[in-house]
Amino acid sequence: QVQLVESGGGSVQAGGSVTLSCAASGFTYDSYCFGWWRQAPGKEREQIAALYTGTDSTYYANSVKGRFTISQDNAKNTVYLQMNSLKPDDTAMYYCAAVEENNGAYCSGGYRHLREYGYWGQGTQVTVSS
């Protein structure tokens, strides 16, 4: 049974840092596209980062480029999202998602649509105060 469990959210002041973790279990396919998504109140869920596990190639939304880093630790079956220079606009529920991936460029180009991700975590809240 595939499972994703996020952790690491919390409250932080603007300019601070937070690292989110996404622990994966039950995965058997060769390669996956992992995405970090976020949803603020009243807004649509948006993909902010993605990683293709086959090559470690990554995608970042313009809103987080240069501040956030997505990475994986194969030994721990965990994907991370390091978030630096946080802003109040980063306040949202953050979700980890995954899907079996045959096209790494599609993943690392940020083209995976929300509905294409087959596995989702429960979400973790990040609140950034000014």
C-alpha positions in Angstrom: 0.0 0.0 0.0 1.5 3.3 -1.1 1.6 5.9 1.5 3.0 9.5 1.8 3.4 11.2 5.2 4.4 14.8 5.4 6.0 16.4 8.5 7.8 19.5 9.4 5.3 22.2 9.1 4.7 24.9 11.7 4.8 28.6 12.4 7.8 30.8 11.5 8.6 34.5 11.1 9.2 36.1 7.8 12.7 35.5 6.6 12.9 32.2 8.4 13.3 28.6 7.2 11.4 25.4 7.4 12.1 22.0 6.0 9.2 19.7 5.1 9.6 15.9 4.8 7.6 13.5 2.8 8.2 9.9 3.8 7.2 7.4 1.2 6.3 3.7 1.6 5.0 0.9 -0.5 6.5 2.2 -3.7 7.6 -0.4 -6.2 7.9 1.4 -9.6 11.3 2.3 -11.0 11.0 6.1 -11.0 8.5 8.6 -9.7 7.6 12.2 -10.1 7.3 13.8 -6.6 5.6 17.1 -6.4 5.2 19.6 -3.6 1.9 21.5 -3.8 0.4 24.2 -1.6 -3.0 25.6 -1.1 -3.8 28.9 0.6 -7.3 29.7 1.9 -9.5 30.7 -1.0 -6.9 29.8 -3.6 -6.3 26.9 -6.0 -3.8 24.3 -5.2 -0.5 25.1 -7.0 2.5 23.0 -7.7 5.6 24.8 -6.4 8.3 22.1 -6.9 8.7 18.7 -8.5 11.5 16.1 -8.7 12.0 13.2 -11.0 13.6 10.5 -9.0 15.3 8.9 -12.0 17.7 11.8 -12.5 17.1 14.2 -9.6 16.0 16.8 -12.1 13.8 19.4 -10.6 11.1 22.0 -11.3 10.3 25.2 -9.4 7.5 27.6 -9.7 8.6 31.2 -10.2 7.2 32.2 -6.8 9.6 30.0 -5.0 12.6 29.7 -7.3 15.8 30.5 -5.5 14.2 30.2 -2.1 13.0 26.6 -2.0 14.9 23.4 -2.7 13.4 19.9 -3.4 15.6 16.9 -2.8 15.4 13.2 -2.1 17.2 10.8 0.2 16.8 7.3 -1.4 18.1 5.5 1.7 15.3 7.0 3.8 12.7 7.0 1.0 12.0 10.6 1.8 11.6 13.7 -0.3 12.3 17.1 1.3 11.3 20.7 0.7 13.8 23.2 2.1 12.1 26.5 2.4 14.2 29.6 3.0 13.5 33.3 3.1 9.9 32.6 3.9 7.3 35.3 3.2 3.7 35.7 4.6 2.5 34.8 1.1 4.0 31.3 1.6 1.4 30.6 4.3 -0.5 27.6 3.1 -1.2 23.9 3.6 1.6 22.0 1.9 1.0 18.6 0.2 3.4 16.0 -1.1 2.2 14.0 -4.1 3.7 11.3 -6.3 3.0 9.4 -9.5 4.8 6.7 -11.4 6.9 8.5 -14.0 8.0 7.3 -17.5 8.8 10.8 -18.8 11.3 12.6 -16.6 11.2 15.8 -18.7 7.5 16.0 -18.2 7.9 15.9 -14.5 10.9 18.2 -14.2 9.2 20.6 -16.6 6.5 21.0 -14.1 3.8 19.8 -16.5 2.2 17.1 -14.2 -1.3 18.3 -13.5 -2.9 17.9 -10.1 -5.2 15.2 -11.3 -2.2 13.2 -12.7 -0.8 12.6 -9.2 -2.1 9.4 -7.9 -0.7 9.5 -4.4 -1.1 12.3 -1.9 -0.1 13.0 1.7 -2.4 14.4 4.3 -0.8 17.9 4.2 1.1 20.0 6.7 0.4 23.6 7.6 3.1 26.3 7.2 2.2 29.7 8.7 4.6 32.7 8.1 4.0 35.8 10.2 5.3 39.2 9.3 
